[in-house]
Amino acid sequence: SSGINAEYGGGFLTAHLIGQFPGYYYAAVMRNPVIDLSTMVGSTDIPDWCDVESGGVSPTQMREMSPISHAHKVTTPVLIQLGAKDLRVPPSQGLAFHRAVIGSEVRWYPEDCHPLSRVPTAADVMVCTHLWFARHSTTTS
């Protein structure tokens, strides 16, 4: 198995993969992930992105095509890194996944936004990502 690491829209794909293929990845890290298009459309600064990605379907269909609909199947250890000031992918997205996935962990960056690019944040993100994969790679063989 392998680890998986992505941000934003890539976090959407990562969350889908760990939900639809439980146990395949030994660990996952997501930064400011899109988790539920149906709730994001009303809280993001780019609601049109949600409509484009979903094909303009109803909120119920948006939720069904979102990773949150598979969260109950996740067995992969997952670290979710969130910027409290993110207007693009509101932190409520990652927190919803955290609440749905038992054993997930959140790393909260109160002074950062979407790119998690402040120097102290970026350094912490890299170190924590490395440590997360190192910690979980030893538990699989």
N, C-alpha and C positions, 0 to 999 in steps of 0.2 A: 504494500500500500504506500501511498504518498501523502504529503501534506498539501494544503491548498491555502492560498493567501491572495486576497484581492480587496479592492476598494470601490465604493460607489456602485455603479452598474455592475462591475465585476463581483461585488459583494452580493448582488441579486443572484448572479449565476452560482456563486459559491454556496449561498444558502439553499438554492434549489438542489445543487449536487449533493450536499450532505444530508438533505431531507429525502431525496429520491433514491440515494444509494447509501443507506445507512451502513456504517462500518467500513466502507471502502477507503476513506481517508483517515489517517491516524490522528490528524489534528487540522484545525482550520482557524484562520485569523481573518476577520473582516473589519474594514475601516469604513465607518459611516455607510453601512449597507442599506440599500433599498429592500424592504421586507414585505410591504403591503401597498400595492399601487392604489387600492381603494381608499386608504386613509392618507396616503401621501399627497394625492391630488388636491386635497383641501388645505394642506399645510406647507407646501413647498413654494419656493419662489419661481418654479418652472412647471406649473400644472400641465401645460401643453405637452411636456415630455411624457407624462403618465398616459395621456390620451394617445400619443403617437405609439408608445411602446405596447399599449394594450390593444391598439386597433380601434379605439373609441368605443369599447364595449361598456356595459353597465357596471356599476360598482360591485355588484355580486360576482359578475364574471371576472372583474379585475382581481378580486380577492382570491377567487379560485385558481387564477393563473399566477399567483404570487407565492413566494417561498413560505409565507406564514401558514399556508394550507398544508405544508408538509413538515412543519416544525415538530409536531408530535412524534415523528419517526426518527429524529436526529439522535444518533448515538456517539457521534464524533465530538471530542472535546473542542469547544469553540471559544475563542477570545474575540470580543467585540470592542473595538476602539472607537470612541465617540467624541466628537467636538460639540460642546454644549451650545456654541453659537452658530451652528450650521443651519443656514436657511435653505440650502439646496436639498439636502436629505436630513430632515429634522431628526434629532436624536431619539425621538419617540419611536422611530422605525427600529433602530437597534435594540432599544429597551423592550419593545414588544417581543422581539425574538428571544431576548434574554429571559423574559418571564415565561416564555413557552418552552424553552429548552433547559431541562434540568441539568445542573452542573456547569452551565455556561458561565463565563466570567466577563465582566465589563471593566474596561479601562476608561476613565472619564477625564476629559481634558476641558476644564471649565473656561479657559481663556482662548480656546481655539475654535475654528470653524470648519468648513468643508474640507480643505486640503490637509488639515493637521500639519501645517507647515511652519509654525513657530519653531525656532531652533530647539528650545527645551523639549517641546512636544515631539518633533521629528526624531530627536535622539531617543526619547523614551519609547516611541513607537517601534523603532528598529531594535532596540535592546529587548523590549518585551516580546516582540515577535520571535526573535531568535531564541529567547529563553522558553517560550511556549512550545516551539517545535522541539527543542532539545529535551524538555521535560517529558513530552509525550512520545517522542521517538524511542525512548528507553523502555516504554511500557508495551511496545509491540515488537514482535520478532517472529 
